[in-house]
Amino acid sequence: MKAMVLNEYDASAKFQATELPRPTVKAGHVVARVAATSVNTVDTMIRQMGKDLPLSPDLPAVLGMDFAGTIEAVGEGVTGFAPGDEVYGCAGGLADLQGTLAEFMLADVKLIAHKPKTLSMREAAALPLVGITAYEGLRRAGAKAGQKVLVHGGAGGVGHVAVQLAKHFGADVYATASGDKQMGIIETYGATAIDYKAEKVADYVAKHTDGTGFDVIFDSVGGANITNSFEAAALNGQVATTVSLLELDLTPAHFKGLSLHVVFMLIPMLYDHQREEHGAILSKLAEIADAGALKPLLDETSFGLDEVGKAHDRLTSGQAIGKVVMEIVV
């Protein structure tokens, strides 16, 4: 099979078209023909940082985590899936798991689900990592109807899904962004857009919550922005973040009695820990999508498997709005 392989780790490292043996199915797994895959920030981090990240595969490496495709073979003990089924998932591209930048991949059945019927392969391939991250964060924070939920980075890869899911859960949703295009995207989801460059935290807290703060904050920006989340949160509020790689003064969180939830969705793949949870979330996301309440935002660009380098460049340029997706023609 054709695969795009990295033989070195560096931000400018080239992906090489390589012929690799087609995966052989094994117990508890499926072999899927990959139709589409999307680029996530973690993919670009692995390419750049290599073994400085504890989750990076040994070289030569086939990266790529998200995919949508069709099952070719099922292993012993697999139930609920059959050859010909259209599936999607986040199932490779780290540690010893072959990634999605190939015509075929071996996937643990616990990490996949049936593809949403109303989404194309390109759309479905954009959803797994960001969808699981958003769902897990909102659920751990207890987002529900009647609450005011603030999403930082509401037009981003994870953020735009979190906005839609919070609306689906019945919350009153607000989201930060900048620029007319990003603000417009948030408004189309039925949420209130906040221009974080034009409004201070205290100002939009006063404007939208009468100064009491938001019940739940989903911070997909993270890092130094977590301090803004603490400032915007209500007393005994919930803060979920996807980026917490920093030293942080928790004093503001202490005096508000905040709960902080750190979401690192790669744990099941990396440690083979409760992988079935990802399959269950993917099934739930498919139901929500097919009910018309969730649709991935795709960047206007389109790439093939041979153009993975360009796809990475598009994401790291900061110019992409929505997920960057590659289609794999077999």
C-alpha positions in Angstrom: 0.0 0.0 0.0 1.0 3.6 -0.5 1.9 5.6 2.6 3.5 9.0 3.4 6.4 8.4 5.7 8.6 10.6 7.8 12.3 9.5 8.0 13.4 12.3 10.3 11.8 14.7 12.7 11.9 18.4 12.0 9.4 21.2 11.2 10.7 21.1 7.6 11.0 17.3 7.3 9.6 16.0 4.0 7.0 13.2 3.8 8.1 10.5 1.4 5.8 8.4 -0.7 6.6 4.8 0.3 5.2 1.3 -0.4 4.5 -0.5 2.8 2.9 -3.9 3.5 -0.8 -3.8 3.9 -1.8 -4.3 7.5 -3.0 -7.8 8.5 -6.1 -7.9 10.7 -5.8 -9.2 14.2 -8.2 -10.0 17.1 -10.2 -7.0 18.3 -9.2 -4.9 15.3 -10.3 -4.0 11.8 -8.4 -3.1 8.7 -9.9 0.0 7.1 -9.5 1.5 3.7 -8.8 5.2 4.5 -10.9 7.7 2.5 -9.9 10.9 4.3 -7.8 12.1 7.1 -7.4 15.5 8.8 -4.5 17.4 10.3 -4.5 18.2 14.0 -2.0 20.5 15.8 -0.6 17.4 17.6 0.4 16.0 14.2 2.5 19.1 13.4 4.0 19.0 16.9 5.1 15.4 16.5 6.7 16.3 13.1 8.5 19.2 14.6 9.5 17.9 18.1 9.9 14.2 17.4 11.1 12.2 20.4 11.0 15.3 22.6 7.3 14.3 22.9 6.7 11.1 24.8 4.0 10.1 22.3 5.9 10.3 19.1 6.4 7.1 17.0 9.8 5.6 16.2 11.2 6.5 12.8 10.3 5.8 10.0 6.9 7.0 11.0 3.4 7.1 9.5 1.6 10.0 11.2 -2.1 11.0 11.2 -4.7 10.3 13.8 -8.2 11.0 12.4 -9.7 9.1 9.6 -12.9 8.1 7.9 -13.1 5.1 5.6 -14.5 1.6 4.9 -13.9 -1.6 6.7 -12.0 -4.2 4.6 -11.6 -7.0 7.2 -12.6 -7.7 10.8 -10.6 -9.6 13.3 -11.6 -12.3 15.8 -14.0 -11.2 18.5 -15.2 -8.1 16.6 -18.9 -7.6 16.8 -21.1 -4.8 15.5 -18.8 -4.1 12.5 -18.6 -5.9 9.1 -16.7 -5.4 5.8 -18.2 -2.6 3.9 -19.2 -0.6 6.9 -18.3 3.1 6.8 -16.5 4.1 10.0 -14.5 6.9 11.6 -12.2 7.4 14.5 -9.0 8.6 16.0 -6.9 5.5 16.0 -3.2 5.9 15.1 -0.3 8.1 14.5 1.4 7.9 17.9 3.5 5.4 19.9 3.4 2.1 18.1 0.1 2.7 16.2 0.4 3.3 12.5 -1.2 6.5 11.4 -3.8 7.4 8.8 -1.5 8.8 6.1 -1.8 5.5 4.2 -4.2 3.7 2.0 -5.0 1.2 4.7 -4.7 1.1 8.5 -5.2 -1.3 11.4 -7.5 0.1 14.0 -8.6 -1.0 17.4 -12.3 -1.5 17.2 -12.7 0.2 20.6 -11.5 3.5 19.0 -13.9 3.6 16.1 -17.7 4.0 15.4 -20.0 4.0 12.5 -19.6 7.1 10.4 -22.4 9.7 10.7 -24.8 9.0 7.8 -25.3 12.7 7.1 -21.6 13.6 6.9 -19.3 13.1 3.9 -16.0 11.2 4.4 -14.2 14.5 4.4 -16.5 15.9 7.1 -16.3 12.7 9.2 -12.5 12.6 9.1 -12.4 16.2 10.6 -14.4 15.2 13.6 -12.9 12.5 15.9 -10.1 14.2 17.8 -11.7 17.6 18.2 -15.2 16.0 18.8 -14.0 13.7 21.5 -12.0 16.5 23.1 -15.0 18.9 23.2 -17.4 16.3 24.4 -15.2 15.0 27.1 -14.4 18.5 28.4 -18.0 19.7 28.4 -19.2 16.5 30.1 -16.5 16.6 32.8 -17.4 20.2 33.5 -21.1 19.2 33.7 -22.4 21.5 31.0 -26.2 21.4 30.9 -29.3 23.3 30.1 -29.8 26.5 31.9 -26.2 27.3 32.3 -24.1 30.0 30.8 -21.2 28.4 28.9 -18.2 30.4 27.6 -16.0 28.8 24.9 -12.6 30.4 24.3 -11.5 30.0 20.7 -15.0 29.4 19.5 -14.1 29.2 15.8 -11.1 26.9 16.2 -10.9 23.2 15.6 -12.0 22.1 19.1 -13.8 25.3 19.9 -16.4 25.2 17.1 -17.4 21.7 18.1 -17.6 22.7 21.7 -19.9 25.6 20.8 -22.3 23.3 18.9 -22.3 20.6 21.6 -22.9 23.1 24.4 -25.9 24.4 22.4 -27.1 20.8 21.9 -26.9 20.3 25.7 -29.2 23.3 26.1 -26.8 25.8 27.5 -26.8 29.6 26.8 -23.5 29.7 24.8 -20.9 32.5 24.4 -17.6 32.2 22.5 -14.6 34.4 22.0 -13.0 35.1 18.6 -11.6 37.9 16.5 -12.4 39.2 13.1 -15.7 39.3 11.3 -15.4 35.8 9.7 -14.8 34.0 13.0 -17.5 36.0 14.8 -19.9 35.2 12.0 -19.2 31.5 12.3 -20.0 31.5 16.0 -23.2 33.4 15.4 -24.4 30.8 12.8 -24.2 28.2 15.6 -26.7 30.2 17.6 -24.1 31.4 20.1 -23.1 35.0 21.1 -19.7 36.0 19.8 -17.3 38.0 21.9 -14.4 39.9 20.3 -11.7 39.3 22.9 -9.5 41.9 21.3 -12.1 44.6 21.7 -13.6 43.7 25.1 -11.9 43.1 28.4 -12.9 40.0 30.4 -14.5 42.1 33.1 -16.5 44.0 30.5 -18.0 41.0 28.8 -18.6 39.2 32.2 -20.6 42.3 33.3 -22.4 42.5 30.0 -23.5 38.9 29.6 -23.7 37.6 33.2 -24.4 40.7 35.3 -21.0 40.3 36.8 -21.6 36.9 38.3 -19.5 35.0 35.8 -20.0 31.9 33.5 -21.0 28.6 35.0 -18.8 26.6 32.6 -15.8 27.7 30.6 -14.3 25.5 27.9 -10.8 26.9 27.1 -9.5 25.6 23.9 -6.8 28.3 23.8 -5.3 27.5 27.2 -1.8 28.4 28.2 -1.7 32.0 29.6 -5.4 32.4 28.6 -6.4 30.1 31.5 -6.1 33.2 33.8 -8.8 34.8 31.6 -10.9 31.7 32.2 -10.4 32.0 36.0 -11.5 35.7 35.8 -14.6 34.9 33.7 -15.8 32.0 35.8 -18.6 32.2 38.4 -18.1 31.2 42.0 -17.7 27.4 42.2 -17.5 27.4 38.4 -16.1 24.7 36.2 -13.1 25.3 33.8 -12.1 22.7 31.2 -8.9 23.3 29.2 -7.0 21.4 26.5 -3.7 23.2 26.9 -2.2 23.4 30.4 1.5 23.1 29.7 2.6 26.0 31.9 3.3 27.2 35.4 0.2 28.8 36.8 -0.8 30.7 39.9 -4.0 29.0 41.2 -4.8 31.7 43.7 -7.7 33.2 41.7 -9.1 29.7 41.2 -8.8 29.0 45.0 -10.7 32.1 46.1 -13.5 31.3 43.6 -13.6 27.6 44.5 -13.1 26.7 40.8 -12.8 23.1 39.5 -10.2 22.7 36.7 -10.5 19.9 34.2 -7.5 19.1 32.0 -8.5 17.2 28.9 -5.8 15.1 27.2 -7.8 12.9 24.8 -4.8 10.9 23.6 -4.6 8.9 26.9 -6.8 6.0 25.7 -4.6 5.5 22.6 -1.3 6.2 24.3 -1.9 3.9 27.3 -4.5 1.5 26.1 -6.7 2.9 28.9 -10.5 2.8 28.6 -10.4 2.9 24.8 -14.1 1.9 24.6 -15.0 5.4 26.0 -13.8 6.9 22.7 -15.9 4.5 20.6 -18.9 5.4 22.8 -18.3 9.1 22.4 -17.9 8.8 18.6 -21.2 6.9 18.5 -22.9 9.7 20.4 -21.3 12.3 18.2 -22.7 10.5 15.1 -26.2 10.6 16.6 -25.9 14.3 17.3 -24.6 15.0 13.8 -27.3 13.0 12.2 -29.9 14.9 14.3 -28.6 18.1 12.6 -27.0 19.6 15.7 -23.3 19.1 14.8 -21.4 19.8 11.6 -17.6 20.0 11.3 -16.3 23.2 9.8 -13.9 22.5 7.0 -11.2 24.8 5.7 -11.7 26.0 2.1 -8.6 24.2 0.9 -8.5 20.6 -0.4 -5.5 18.3 -0.4 -4.6 14.8 -1.5 -2.3 12.3 0.2 0.7 13.4 -1.7 0.2 17.0 -0.4 0.4 16.2 3.3 3.3 18.7 3.6 1.2 21.5 2.2 -1.7 20.4 4.5 0.6 20.7 7.5 1.8 24.1 6.2 -1.8 25.3 5.9 -2.6 24.5 9.5 0.6 26.0 10.9 0.2 29.2 8.9 -2.7 30.2 11.1 -4.7 31.0 8.0 -7.0 27.9 8.1 -10.5 28.4 9.2 -11.9 25.0 10.1 -10.2 21.6 9.8 -7.7 20.9 7.1 -8.6 17.6 5.4 -6.8 15.3 2.9 -8.7 12.9 0.7 -6.9 9.6 -0.1 -7.7 8.2 -3.6 -7.0 4.5 -3.8 
